[in-house]
Amino acid sequence: MEGTLPPSLESRRDQIFPALTDREITRLQRFGTSRSVAAGSLVVTAGSTVPGLQVLLTGQALVKPRYDETDAAIQYGPGSLVGELSSLSGAAALVDVIATSDITALLIPAPRLRDLMVEEVELGERIMRALILRRVWLMEIAVGGPIIVGRESNRDVLRLETYLNRNGYPHKRLDPEQDSCALTLIERFAVQTDELPIVLCPNGDLLRNPSESQLARCLGLLRPISTDHVYDVAIVGAGPAGLGAAVYAASEGLKVIVIDCRSFGGQAGASARIENYLGFPTGIRGLALMARAHTQAQKFGAETAIPAEVKGLQQLQPGGGYELQLGDGTRVRSHAVVIASGAEYRQLPLANASEYDGISLHYWASPLEARLCSAQEVVLVGGGNSAGQAAVYLSEHAAKVWMLVRGSALSNSMSEYLCTRVTAQPNIEVLLESEIVELRGAEGQLAGVTWRNRRTNAMTSRAVHHLFLLIGADPNTSWLSQCNVEVDAKGFVHADPFASNGRLPFETSLPGVFAIGDIRADSVKRVAAAVGEGAQVIAALHRYLARVPGHAPAVVAPPALLSSG
C-alpha cells in the first residue's frame, strides 16, 4: 500500500489499509459479485452513491481526492478494500477511485456488507475498523467532501462547519481574503458577496449559502424517504437514548428509521470529554462515542434521516400505526414511535443575546471553537459536568477561562473528580454566585461581557470575544403540542419506566408511542441512563408490536450475538 498518512495514523496503516489473503477473499465471495473496470475508468465516483464495499482481485487503482493535489492519493493493489463508511450507509462517495490498469473486483452491496459484519465476525471486525479509520484519516487531513468558501468568523460558515463536524463529515474551508483558489471559485461562478459562503460539493454542484438540509441532500447524506414504506419503529432523536434504541431494535430484526433535526449525538455529542461512562477509563470525546453508536446502528441496518425536523405526529387509526410529518412535507409511517428528542440548549435572558448566536456565542466546545478562541480570554457560564469538561478543554487553548456559576459551590452540581480538575487548572478562574448582565459588540462580533456577583452586586467587565453557554436545556417537546401526548408542567413527557395503568414500560398516553432519555419526566440526565432506557424500551416495543394485526414478529438475535456489541 503506497501513500502517506499523517503521523498520528501512520502506526495504524495496516489497520486502515488491510491486505486480505486469498483465503479471506474466498470467504467473502458469497456476499458479492465480480465486476470489471477498464484502465482509466472510475471505480468509485465522488459525489455519487457508493455501490458498496469493493475488494480488489486483480489490477491497480488510485484513490484521488477530486479537488486536492496533496499526498492523500493512495495506491490500491490486489487484496485491498475500496471504500470507507459510505460503503456501509449507502451514502455518496467522498473521493474518486481511478483504475490505473484493468481491474476485477468483488462488489459487496451495503445490505450484504451488513450481513458480512454479522456472519463473519473476525473479518467483519477488521473491515469495520478499516472503514472507520479511513473516515478519521479523511477528516484529519481535511480531504474529501465539500469545500466551503467564506471567512472563518462568518455566522453561516460556522453553522455549516458545525453541521459537518457534528456529523463526522470531512470538508475544507477556504478564506476568500487569503486563498487564491477561493477567489478563483468566486470569479468562475460569478458569486456575489451576499451569496457567501458558497459550497462546492464533490458531485460538482455549487450551493450558495445553503441550509443544512440542502447541503445534506447535495452530499447524499439525506436521501428521499419512501412514503409507501411502513417502518416497525420511527425513533425521533439521535442522541444516546435514540441511538441506543436504534442499535437494539435493528440488531433484533426490526425495521428502524432514526430522525434528528441537527446531528447524531445530541448534547452528549457536544461534550468535550466524557469520563464517567462505563468502559472508557481514560475518557472519550462525546462526538467519538456517539459516532461509534451511529455507525453501530447503521451496521445493523437502521436508516437515518439527518437533518430532518419532525413537526407533528398523527395516529392513523386505532392500531393502524402512526405518521410523522417532517418539515419539508415528507411523511414517515411506522407501527410505533419512540420519542427521544432530548432537550434544547437554554439561552441567556438578555434581549441582544441572539445577535451573537453562532458567531461569538457557543453551546459546546469542539476543536472548531477552540481554534476560534486560541490564546484569548473566554467566558463560560455553567456549573454542571458538561460545563466542567468544556472549561478544562478550553483551558488547553485559551489564555484564560472565566467560569461563571450561579450556585454557591461547584460541588453542588458537578462530580467531585471534575471539580478537582477544574480548580487545578491555573488559567481557569471559577466565580461563584455570578451571572451575565450585559453583552457588548456589533454585527454579531462580541466585544465585551459584564457579569455581576449576586451576593455583593459587584460588577466586572472584560474584553471578551467568545462566550460559552452550558446552562442546561429544556425539553424539546414543542412539536408534541398538537399530538395528544401528555407532558408535565415543564414540558417533559409522562412515560413510566414500569408497566402501570394498563400501559407498557415507557409508553406515553398514546399506545405504541414511547418516550426515553432526557425528554422523559423524572429521567436521570446521564448518558449511561439514556442508553439503558434505549435498550429497555425495545422489550416493551416487541410486546406492543405483537398486538399489531398482521405484523410479522421480528427474528430476535440470540444473546451471544448481542453480547458481542
DRENFIRO-851321 format. One line per 4 residues: number of its first residue (from 1); their letters; for each residue z, y, x of C-alpha. Coordinates in steps of 0.001 Angstrom, whole numbers, plus 524288, in hexadecimal, padded with zeros to 5 digits. Each point is the difference from the previous one (the first is absolute). Example, Ala and Ser with C-alpha at 12.3 -4.5 7.8 and 13.67 -1.06 7.14 Angstrom:
REM DRENFIRO-851321
1 = as = 81E78 7EE6C 8300C | 7FD6C 80D70 8055A $
This chain:
REM DRENFIRO-851321
1 = megt = 80000 80000 80000 | 7FB65 80C89 8065C | 804A7 80DB4 7FCD4 | 80BB5 80888 8026A $
5 = lpps = 80C92 800F5 7F83F | 80AA9 80A6C 80096 | 80B1A 7FC4A 8094C | 80944 7FD86 7F4A4 $
9 = lesr = 7F73E 7F501 7FB07 | 7FA02 7FA7D 80C73 | 80A99 7F599 80136 | 7FC60 7FB10 7F260 $
13 = rdqi = 7F160 7FED0 8029A | 7FFFB 7F155 7FDBE | 8068A 801EB 7F2C9 | 7F6E6 80B0D 7FBED $
17 = fpal = 7F3BB 7F8F9 8045F | 802DC 7F152 7FF9F | 7F53E 7F6A4 8040E | 7FF96 7F438 7F6ED $
21 = tdre = 7FD13 7F294 80579 | 7F54B 7F721 7FABA | 80A75 7F7A5 7F995 | 8060B 80BB9 7F939 $
25 = itrl = 7F2CC 804B7 7FB46 | 7FD5B 7F269 7FA62 | 80C9B 8013B 7F818 | 7FB0C 80CCC 7FA6A $
29 = qrfg = 7F286 7FB08 7FC15 | 80453 7FC1B 7F23C | 803F9 80DF2 7FCE7 | 7F2F0 8067C 802E6 $
33 = tsrs = 7F15A 7FF41 8016A | 7F6F4 80228 80B85 | 7F7D1 80C54 8013F | 7F62F 804CB 80A18 $
37 = vaag = 7FE01 80DF0 804BD | 7F4A3 8046A 8087C | 8021D 8079A 80C8D | 8014D 80E8F 7FD7B $
41 = slvv = 8045F 7FE42 7F1EA | 80D3C 80374 7FA5E | 80991 7F4E9 7FE33 | 8095A 80975 7F93A $
45 = tags = 7FC61 80D94 7FB1D | 80A15 80AE8 8007C | 80297 80579 7F27C | 7FAAB 7F411 7F8F0 $
49 = tvpg = 8080A 7F573 7F97D | 80444 7F5C5 809C5 | 7FA5A 7F29C 7FC6B | 80BEF 7F941 805B7 $
53 = lqvl = 804A9 7FAF3 80D1D | 7F578 7FB03 80932 | 8019E 7F676 80B2F | 7F572 8013F 80A4C $
57 = ltgq = 7F9DB 7F2C4 802FF | 7F4EA 803E3 80928 | 7FB1F 80C9B 805FC | 80636 80D25 802FF $
61 = alvk = 80404 80BAF 7F7B5 | 80560 80D89 802CF | 80A4E 80797 7F86A | 7FB27 80E13 7FFAE $
65 = pryd = 80704 80B27 7F918 | 7F5A8 807CE 7F8BC | 8043D 80DB5 803FF | 80693 7FD3D 80CEE $
69 = etda = 7FB2C 7FE1C 80DE7 | 80D2B 7FBF2 805B5 | 803BF 7F32D 80652 | 80310 7FA41 7F2A7 $
73 = aiqy = 7F400 7F73D 800E3 | 803CC 7F19B 800C9 | 7F6C2 7F4E4 80377 | 80124 7F397 7F7D0 $
77 = gpgs = 7FBB5 7F289 8045B | 80062 7F22D 7FA50 | 80D38 7FCE6 7F9E7 | 80314 80E59 7FD33 $
81 = lvge = 804DF 804FA 7F2EC | 7F7EE 80B08 7FA34 | 80863 80811 7F6C6 | 80D18 806CD 7FDAC $
85 = lssl = 808B5 80246 7F41D | 7F457 80437 7F7BE | 7FB6C 7F1DA 800D8 | 80C05 7FBE4 7F858 $
89 = sgaa = 7FFC0 80AAD 7F5B0 | 7F14E 800CD 7FE0F | 80029 80EA5 80301 | 7F582 80738 80794 $
93 = alvd = 7FDFD 7FD90 80E83 | 8055A 809EC 809B2 | 7F663 7FDB5 80B19 | 7F25F 7FAB3 80247 $
97 = viat = 7FE66 7F2BA 8065B | 7F27D 7FE6C 80610 | 7F9B8 7F326 80423 | 7FBD8 801B5 80E38 $
101 = sdit = 7F905 7F2D4 7FF74 | 7FC35 7F696 7F539 | 80CB6 7FAC3 7FA7E | 80536 7F60C 7F67A $
105 = alli = 80D20 801DE 7F9A3 | 80918 7F952 7F66C | 80248 8095C 7F4B0 | 80CF6 7FE29 7F8C6 $
109 = papr = 80078 80881 7F3A1 | 80CB1 80721 7FCE7 | 80489 7F66F 7F548 | 7FDC7 7F463 808F8 $
113 = lrdl = 80694 8074C 80B32 | 80C29 800D2 7F78A | 7FEE4 7F15B 7FD82 | 7FF03 7FDE6 80EA9 $
117 = mvee = 80C94 807B6 80237 | 80741 7F6AC 7F705 | 7F9AA 7F30B 80380 | 7FEC8 8019C 80EC3 $
121 = velg = 80D52 8059D 80369 | 7FEFE 800B9 80ED8 | 7F1F8 804D6 80056 | 802A6 808FC 7F495 $
125 = erim = 80B6B 80622 80724 | 7F7AF 802A1 80C1C | 7F517 805E0 7F7EC | 8092F 8087F 7F808 $
129 = rali = 80681 80524 80C58 | 7F2AE 80349 805C1 | 7FBB3 8074B 7F3BC | 80C85 80813 7FF95 $
133 = lrrv = 7FFD0 8033A 80E8E | 7F1C3 80417 7FF56 | 80370 809F7 7F58B | 80B2A 804BD 808B9 $
137 = wlme = 7F656 80123 80B41 | 7F65F 80821 7F812 | 80AE4 808D8 7FAFE | 805C3 801F5 80D86 $
141 = iavg = 7F31D 80464 805F5 | 7FBFD 8076C 7F392 | 7F306 7F8D8 7FF00 | 7F986 7FAEE 7F3B9 $
145 = gpii = 8019D 805EB 7F2B7 | 7FCD0 80E0B 7FC51 | 7FF6F 80C8D 807DA | 80784 80B84 7FA41 $
149 = vgre = 7FB4E 80D78 8040E | 80A11 80AC5 7FE5F | 80B76 806E5 80649 | 80C36 7F7E3 80245 $
153 = snrd = 80855 8098A 7F831 | 7F6EA 80032 7F439 | 8072D 7FB4D 7F3C5 | 7F4D4 7F71B 7FBCF $
157 = vlrl = 7FE28 7FA60 80D9C | 80E5B 7FC3C 8000D | 7FE9F 7FA5D 7F246 | 7F487 7F759 803C1 $
161 = etyl = 805BD 7FBE9 80D17 | 80CCD 7FC8A 7F956 | 7F8D5 7F7B3 7F5F7 | 7F899 7F8A0 80A98 $
165 = nrng = 80BF7 7FE4B 808BA | 8087B 7FB4A 7F4C0 | 7F590 7F5FC 7FC65 | 7FE2D 7FB08 80DE4 $
169 = yphk = 7F20B 804EF 8016B | 7FA71 804F4 80CFF | 7F92A 80D1A 800B0 | 7FD0B 80B40 8091E $
173 = rldp = 80211 80E97 7FE08 | 7F77B 80A75 80645 | 803F4 80E59 8008D | 7F442 8090D 7FD97 $
177 = eqds = 80670 80A6C 8086A | 80106 7F716 80BCD | 7F623 7F4F0 7FEBD | 7F152 801D5 8017F $
181 = calt = 7FD51 7F374 7F86A | 80720 805D0 7F44B | 7F78B 80C2E 8009F | 7F3D2 7F789 800C5 $
185 = lier = 803E8 7F8E0 7F384 | 802FB 80CC7 7F900 | 7F2C8 805AA 803BB | 7F875 7F38F 7FD14 $
189 = favq = 80558 7FEFB 7F230 | 800A2 80EC6 7FD89 | 80E79 7FF6F 7FCFD | 80667 80C7B 7FB3C $
193 = tdel = 80D86 803E0 804E0 | 8061B 7FE31 7F29D | 7FAA7 7F212 7FF80 | 8084C 7FB72 80B82 $
197 = pivl = 804DA 7F626 802CE | 7F425 7F75D 7FF84 | 800AB 7F154 801CA | 7F526 7F7D2 805FD $
201 = cpng = 8018A 7F219 7FAE7 | 7FB8B 7F3E1 8078F | 7F4F9 7FDD6 7F62D | 7FA4B 80D68 80377 $
205 = dllr = 8046E 8073E 7F3C9 | 8058D 80D96 801CB | 80B42 8045A 7F738 | 8040E 80E32 7FE7F $
209 = npse = 80ED1 80147 7FE99 | 80111 7F36B 7F82B | 80B68 7FB14 7F808 | 806E5 7F3CE 804D6 $
213 = sqla = 7F914 7F807 7F56F | 7F29D 8051B 803FC | 802DD 7FCC7 80E33 | 80510 7F274 7FC7D $
217 = rclg = 7F3B8 7FCF7 7F82F | 7F738 80480 80B15 | 8076B 7F744 8097D | 7FF95 7F453 7F6D3 $
221 = llrp = 80ED2 7FFD4 7FECB | 7FFBC 8028F 7F163 | 7F66E 7F730 7F91E | 7FC27 7FF85 7F18F $
225 = istd = 8094D 7F835 7F762 | 7F9CD 7F6EC 7F612 | 803EB 803F8 7F23F | 7FCCC 7F254 7FB3A $
229 = hvyd = 8098A 7F938 8091E | 80DC3 7FD33 7FB21 | 80A31 7FEE4 80ACB | 80C43 7F7DF 7FEA2 $
233 = vaiv = 807EC 80BAE 80485 | 7FD60 80E21 80375 | 80A00 805AF 8096E | 80192 80EC3 7FFB4 $
237 = gagp = 804C6 80472 80D52 | 7FD90 7FAC5 80DB4 | 80D59 8026A 805F9 | 8093F 7F52C 8047C $
241 = aglg = 802C1 7FB7A 7F208 | 7F1CA 8000A 7FBB7 | 7FAF4 7F96F 80C54 | 80B1F 7F624 7FF77 $
245 = aavy = 7FC05 7FC6E 7F225 | 7F1A5 7FF88 803F6 | 80274 7F6AF 80B58 | 807E6 7F66E 7F7DF $
249 = aase = 7F75D 800D8 7F3EA | 7F34A 7FE45 80788 | 80590 7F52A 80885 | 80368 7F8AD 7F37B $
253 = glkv = 7F21F 800B0 7FAD9 | 800D5 80BAF 7F6D7 | 7F4BD 809B1 7FF23 | 805F5 80CB8 8049F $
257 = ivid = 7FBD1 80E2C 80126 | 8088F 80A3C 8069B | 7FDCF 80E4A 7FC7D | 80590 80BAE 80757 $
261 = crsf = 7FCC3 80E6C 7FF2E | 80223 802EF 80E69 | 8011D 7F501 809F4 | 806A6 7F319 8025A $
265 = ggqa = 80E1C 80044 8049A | 80615 80A51 7F73C | 80B71 8076B 805CB | 802F7 7F486 808F7 $
269 = gasa = 7F289 80193 80621 | 8037A 80E03 80382 | 80C82 7FC20 8070C | 7FF9A 802E6 80E88 $
273 = rien = 807E0 7F3A8 802B7 | 806F4 7F58C 7F813 | 80AD3 7F92F 80785 | 80820 7F931 7F5A7 $
277 = ylgf = 7F546 7F772 7FA26 | 802E0 7F196 80208 | 7F85F 7F9A1 80AFD | 7FCD3 80C2C 807FE $
281 = ptgi = 80B78 801DA 80960 | 7F8BA 80A2D 80808 | 7FB5C 8074A 7F3E7 | 7F23E 80289 7FB2E $
285 = rgla = 7F83B 80BB2 7FB72 | 7FF62 80088 7F14C | 7F12D 800C5 80031 | 7FEF5 7F40B 808CD $
289 = lmar = 808DC 7F809 7F716 | 7F8BD 803F8 7F3B9 | 7F2A7 7FDE0 8065C | 803F1 7F1F9 8029E $
293 = ahtq = 80437 7FE6D 7F1DD | 7F325 805CB 7FB40 | 7F82A 7F6D6 8089F | 8085A 7F48B 7FB88 $
297 = aqkf = 7FD15 8031C 7F1BC | 7F169 80086 8031A | 8011D 7F322 80752 | 8041B 7F96D 7F353 $
301 = gaet = 7F52D 80698 7F836 | 806A9 80BB2 7F995 | 7F67B 80AF5 7FCED | 803B6 80E22 80287 $
305 = aipa = 7FB98 80CE9 7FA30 | 804A3 80B25 808DB | 7FFD1 80B47 7FD12 | 7FF8C 7FE54 7F14F $
309 = evkg = 80982 806C6 7F6E5 | 804F6 7F956 7F3B8 | 8003B 809A4 7F4B0 | 803E5 7F73E 7F4B5 $
313 = lqql = 80391 7F273 7FB3A | 7FBBF 7FA54 7F2F3 | 80399 7F32C 7F99B | 7F366 7FA5F 7FA9E $
317 = qpgg = 806C6 7F7F2 7F58B | 80C53 7F7BA 7FF6D | 7FDFD 7F555 80A1D | 7F270 8053F 80342 $
321 = gyel = 8031A 80626 80D00 | 7FF7D 80DFB 804E1 | 7F64F 80A36 8043F | 802BC 809E9 80AA7 $
325 = qlgd = 7F898 80CD7 7FFA4 | 7FCD7 8058D 80D69 | 7FD90 80E29 80371 | 7F153 7FE1F 801BF $
329 = gtrv = 7FE78 7F9C8 7F291 | 80014 7F1F1 804E1 | 8077F 7F64F 7F7A1 | 806F0 7F432 805BE $
333 = rsha = 803C3 7F49E 7F742 | 80AD3 7F651 802F9 | 808D1 7F64A 7F912 | 80C20 80625 80604 $
337 = vvia = 803EE 80C39 80774 | 809F1 80243 80ACE | 8043A 80E2F 80183 | 803BD 802BE 80E19 $
341 = sgae = 7FB7F 80E15 800D2 | 80BED 80450 807A0 | 80392 80E3B 800F9 | 7FA42 80D45 8032E $
345 = yrql = 80520 8088A 80AED | 8094E 80AAB 7FBB4 | 7FBEA 80E0D 8024F | 8079B 80BC8 804B3 $
349 = plan = 804A3 80899 7F4A3 | 7F912 80BDC 805B5 | 7F503 80718 7F905 | 7F70D 800C3 80BE9 $
353 = asey = 8025B 7F241 80571 | 7F31A 7FAB4 7FAD3 | 7F87C 80A02 8081F | 803AA 7F892 80C5F $
357 = dgis = 7FE41 7F25B 7FA6F | 7F6D6 7F7D3 80840 | 7FF5B 809A9 80B4D | 80DB9 8036E 80465 $
361 = lhyw = 80811 7F85E 7F61C | 800B9 7F146 80246 | 80662 7F492 7F8F2 | 7FF69 7F5F2 80AE6 $
365 = aspl = 7FF48 7FFAB 80ED5 | 7F44A 7F8C4 80593 | 7F8B4 801AB 80CF2 | 7F757 809FE 7F926 $
369 = earl = 80B87 808C9 7FCA8 | 80647 7FDA6 80D40 | 7F3A1 804DD 80691 | 7FFE1 80C44 7F79A $
373 = csaq = 80DD1 803E2 803C5 | 7FFF4 7FB93 80E2E | 8096F 80810 80871 | 8039F 808AD 7F45A $
377 = evvl = 80C5C 8022F 7F826 | 7FFCC 7F948 7F2BC | 8090C 7FFA5 7F457 | 802C2 7F33E 7F8E3 $
381 = vggg = 8071E 7FFC8 7F2FA | 806DC 7F38D 7FBA6 | 80B7A 7F73C 80305 | 7FBA1 7F23B 7FC70 $
385 = nsag = 7FAF9 7F50F 80898 | 7F1D9 80489 7FED6 | 80406 80D8F 80474 | 807A3 7FA62 80B6B $
389 = qaav = 7F4B2 7F78E 8048C | 7F69E 80B76 7FEE9 | 80932 808F7 8079E | 80148 7F63C 80B25 $
393 = ylse = 7F146 7FDF5 8005E | 7FD1B 80E8C 7FFF6 | 80A16 8027D 80AAE | 7F724 7F871 80948 $
397 = haak = 7F530 80A0C 7FDEA | 8060B 80CCD 7FB5D | 807B9 80954 80880 | 80AD2 80106 7F5D4 $
401 = vwml = 802FE 7F9C8 7F2CD | 808B8 8079E 7F6BB | 8050A 7F600 7F636 | 80523 80600 7F364 $
405 = vrgs = 80901 7F781 7F7B7 | 805D8 80436 7F2F5 | 80BAF 7F6D9 8012A | 80C8B 80207 80787 $
409 = alsn = 7FDEA 7F421 808D3 | 7F40D 7F8C7 804F9 | 806CB 7F304 7FDAE | 80070 802A4 7F151 $
413 = smse = 7F1A2 7FC91 7FE9F | 7FB80 7F9CC 80CCE | 8025B 7F2C1 8065B | 809E4 80034 80B04 $
417 = ylct = 7F6A5 7FB70 80A9F | 7F6A1 80AE7 7FC6F | 80AAB 80A6D 7FFA0 | 80377 7FC2B 80DE2 $
421 = rvta = 7F1E5 800AD 80461 | 7FD70 80D37 7F9B4 | 80C03 8065C 805E5 | 7FCCC 7FA2C 80D56 $
425 = qpni = 7F30E 8075C 800FF | 8022F 80C87 807C7 | 7F52D 80777 7F8F8 | 80463 7FCC1 7F215 $
429 = evll = 809B9 80976 7FA1F | 80610 7FB6D 7F338 | 803F8 80B0F 7F6D1 | 808B0 7FB28 7F4F0 $
433 = esei = 8016A 8069B 7F2B9 | 7F36F 8077A 80254 | 7F3F6 802F1 7F7C4 | 7F2EA 8070A 80141 $
437 = velr = 7FFA2 80D2D 7F917 | 7F364 80637 804DC | 7F2B1 7FC67 8058B | 7F77E 80A52 8069C $
441 = gaeg = 7F1C8 7FF6C 803DB | 7F20E 8027A 7FBAA | 7F427 7F7DC 7FBEE | 807BA 7F361 80040 $
445 = qlag = 804BF 801EA 80DE7 | 80ECD 80063 8009D | 8057B 80A6B 8090C | 80E94 7FF6E 7FD7D $
449 = vtwr = 80AFA 7F916 7F8C5 | 80D2A 80533 7FB80 | 80B45 7F741 7FC36 | 80DAE 8025A 7FAC0 $
453 = nrrt = 80CD8 7F94C 8029F | 804E0 7FCE9 7F254 | 80E4C 800D7 80404 | 7FFDB 80CA9 807FA $
457 = namt = 7F39B 8066F 7FA78 | 7FBA1 802A5 80E07 | 7F138 801BC 80127 | 7F791 7FB29 80B46 $
461 = srav = 7F18A 802DB 80237 | 7F6FF 7F94C 809B5 | 7F1A6 80183 8036E | 7FB87 7F2A1 7FB8D $
465 = hhlf = 7F238 7FB67 7FCCE | 802CD 7F260 7FA91 | 809E1 7FBB5 7F5C8 | 802F4 7F1C8 7FC9D $
469 = llig = 8059A 7FC99 7F2A2 | 806AA 7F2CD 7FE71 | 808D3 8031D 7F4A2 | 7FDBB 7F41F 7F795 $
473 = adpn = 7F6B3 7FDA8 7F4D7 | 7FF0B 7FFAC 7F145 | 7FA76 7F4A8 7F808 | 7F139 8000C 7FEA1 $
477 = tswl = 7FFDF 7FD52 7F162 | 7F8D0 80BAB 7FA36 | 7F479 7F72A 7FCDD | 808ED 7F76F 7F790 $
481 = sqcn = 803A8 80AF2 7F6A5 | 7F65D 7FB7D 7F57C | 80103 7F167 802AB | 80C6A 7FC5D 7F87A $
485 = vevd = 806C8 7FB5E 80C49 | 80E6A 8038D 7FF53 | 80558 8088D 80AE3 | 80D71 805DD 80242 $
489 = akgf = 803A1 80E5C 80027 | 7FB81 8014D 80E21 | 7F2F7 7F93B 7FD9D | 80327 7F2A4 805D8 $
493 = vhad = 7FAF2 7F42A 7F881 | 8097F 7F740 7F8BB | 7FDC4 7F222 804FC | 80B7F 7F6AC 8015B $
497 = pfas = 7FEB7 7F701 80BEE | 8066E 7F56B 7F7B0 | 7FABB 7FA30 7F36F | 80682 80704 7F4A2 $
501 = ngrl = 7FDA4 803FF 7F1DB | 7F49A 7F6A2 7FF1C | 7F931 80619 80BC5 | 7FC1D 7F946 80C8C $
505 = pfet = 805A4 804B0 80D04 | 7FA6E 80D5A 803B3 | 7F8C6 800F5 7F301 | 7FF38 80D88 7F9F7 $
509 = slpg = 7FFF4 803A3 7F199 | 7F1E6 7FB24 7FF90 | 7FE41 7F12A 800D3 | 7F8A3 7FC1E 80C3D $
513 = vfai = 80254 80D16 80691 | 809BC 7FF26 80B2F | 80632 80A58 808CC | 804CE 7FDF6 80DF9 $
517 = gdir = 80415 807E6 80BD6 | 803E9 80E4F 80062 | 7FA0A 802AE 7F29B | 809F4 7F718 7F960 $
521 = adsv = 80CD4 805A0 7FB1E | 80BCD 7FBD2 80827 | 7F790 7FA0F 80AB8 | 804A8 7FFA4 80E17 $
525 = krva = 7F7A5 809BF 80785 | 7FD3A 7F75E 80BC4 | 7F379 7F9E0 80523 | 805DA 7F259 80042 $
529 = aavg = 804CD 8014D 7F1F4 | 7F296 8048A 7FB79 | 7F933 7F492 806B0 | 80A10 7F6BD 7FA1E $
533 = egaq = 7FD62 8051D 7F256 | 7F176 7FE55 80288 | 80269 7F1B0 802CB | 8098B 7FE0D 7F4BB $
537 = viaa = 7F753 805DA 7F582 | 7F57E 7F5AC 8022F | 8088E 7F548 7FA1B | 80186 80841 7F3AE $
541 = lhry = 7F17A 802E0 80048 | 7FCBB 7F184 7FFEA | 808F4 7FE01 7F45A | 7F955 80AF3 7F8A6 $
545 = larv = 7F234 7FB79 80332 | 80365 7F247 7FB55 | 80197 805EF 7F26D | 7F2C8 806E4 80004 $
549 = pgha = 7F66D 7F89E 7F739 | 7F4CE 7FA10 807AA | 80557 80420 80D35 | 7FDBF 7F582 80A3F $
553 = pavv = 80C5B 7FE23 80823 | 7FEB6 80350 80E5B | 800F8 7F571 80A2E | 80CCE 80352 806B8 $
557 = appa = 7FF98 7FE51 80EB2 | 8095A 7F5D6 80583 | 80C9B 804DC 8064D | 7FB5E 7FC03 80D92 $
561 = llss = 7F4AE 80992 7FF2B | 80815 80B61 7FB14 | 80AB7 7FE25 809FD | 7F645 8023E 80B01 $
565 = g = 7FDBF 80DF4 7FB65 $
